[in-house]
Amino acid sequence: MKRSTKFAVAAITSLGLGAAIAVAFAHPGGMGPGMMHSMGPGGMGPGMMRGPMGAGMQHDAAFAGDMQLVHGMLDGHESIKRTVTNLPNGIRTVTESDDAQVAATIKAHVASMTQRLEEGREFNLFSPTIPVLFKNKDKIRTAVEQTAKGVVFTQTSDDAKVVAALQEHAVEVSELARDGMAAMMRGAQAAMAGRR
């Protein structure tokens, strides 16, 4: 894959929320976030994404910074260690890296995604679980504990549908941490196939 068309996934991680599995095209010669609005069916306003890539998600001021964090995690995915424990009412994940830069990126990403969930500012392109989580954000309890190498993240709910979405999303994020770009491409292909 050419470096000039760099794909990225936003793993709104069950590092926190897990991966808002987002794609960005980061080279001036390729597609940038400003061009993505033309990819879906029909006309859209600037920054709006629809169709397989966005389901109407509006880019906000923090989008570019969040995508940079995603790029950092995808680039360093081989150094990420992740464990997921399914709880009766949610999940507990530990996501860490021995690489100090990747560890800092994990922490920053989790902080940003946790804030997005609290504020209802969805960041997602391909994950089928993210819309469920954001729709039910008031039913989710979140606890974040930073470690020297990353984050311990716990999310619980009294709603069985939300618990199932939390656990499924944790699987999505673990695949991203394990497989990096390959997992993102699988998610993109599945989303596109499912929406045709």
Number of C-alpha atoms within 10 A of each C-alpha: 6 6 9 13 16 17 22 25 30 31 36 31 28 33 32 32 28 29 34 27 28 24 25 24 19 20 14 9 9 14 16 15 20 13 14 20 25 16 16 17 11 9 11 15 9 14 17 22 25 20 18 21 23 21 15 17 18 18 19 12 8 10 15 14 12 21 24 18 24 28 24 18 27 27 14 18 18 13 17 23 16 20 12 20 13 17 13 12 16 24 23 23 23 21 26 25 22 13 14 13 13 23 24 19 21 29 24 16 29 28 18 18 26 22 13 17 23 14 11 15 15 21 28 24 28 28 26 17 22 25 18 15 22 21 13 16 17 12 15 20 12 19 12 18 11 17 13 12 21 27 26 23 23 24 22 21 21 13 13 12 12 23 23 19 18 28 22 19 26 28 17 24 29 25 18 28 24 17 14 22 20 13 20 27 17 13 22 21 13 14 18 14 10 9 9 7
